[in-house]
């Protein structure tokens, strides 16, 4: 199933890239030049820092860190008779 709007955007992107022989640096420079010529104000923000999520760490040192408490609780208990 093709979406005509998506196809149009992809064709425009490909045509623009072909003008610069698919050179990403040249494409970037052209986009920045178009922004400058537009007279509009463009904002840039510094990257956000992400704090580590310590809540997902394993409580028991002998279990892998990817195993969460809910996964341990859902696991069937080992049969001591075996």
N, C-alpha and C positions, 0 to 999 in steps of 0.2 A: 504494500500500500504506500503510494507516494503522496506526500503532502506538497502541493504546489508552492506554498510559501517557503517551506524548507528547501525545496529544489531551487527556487529563485535566489535565496540567500547563499546557498552553496555555489551556484553558478557565478554570482557576483564576487564571492570570495575567491573562487578559482580564477576568474578573469583578472582580478586585482593582483593576485599572486603571480600570474603568468606575465603581467607587465614588468615584473621585477625578477623574472627568471627564478621564481620561488626562493629568492634570497631573503631570509627572515630579517636580517639587519636592514636591508633596503626597504622592505615592507614596513618595518617599524619606523624608520626615518620618515617615510611618506605619510604614515598615519599621524605622527607627531607634527609634521609640517601642515597637514590638513587641519589638525586641532588649532595650531597657532593662527592659521589664516582665517579660521571661523570666527575669531573674536570672542568666543565663549570662554567662560572660566571653567577649567577642569580641576578637580580636587584630587589630591594624592594623600593617602594616609600611610603612616609607617605600619609595618606588619604587626599584628597583635601577637603577644606572647601567650602561649598556652601553658597553664599550670598542669603538672602531672596529676592524674587521678589516682590517688593512693587508696581509694575505697575498693578497687578491684584487686588489690594484692591478696595473696593467699595468707591465711592466718597460720597454718602449719608449715614449718620450714621444709618438711619432707614431701609436700605436694607441689606440683608445678604451679607457677604463678597464674597460668591461664585457667586453672580450675577454681571457680568461685565457690563461695559458701553454699549458694543455692544448688549448684551442681553436686556438691558433696552430700547435701541433705537428700537430694532426689535419688542418689545412687543406692541400690539395694545393699543392705548390710551383708557382710560375709557370713556364711553359715559355719559356726565353730565346730559343728559335728563332722564336717568333711575333712 
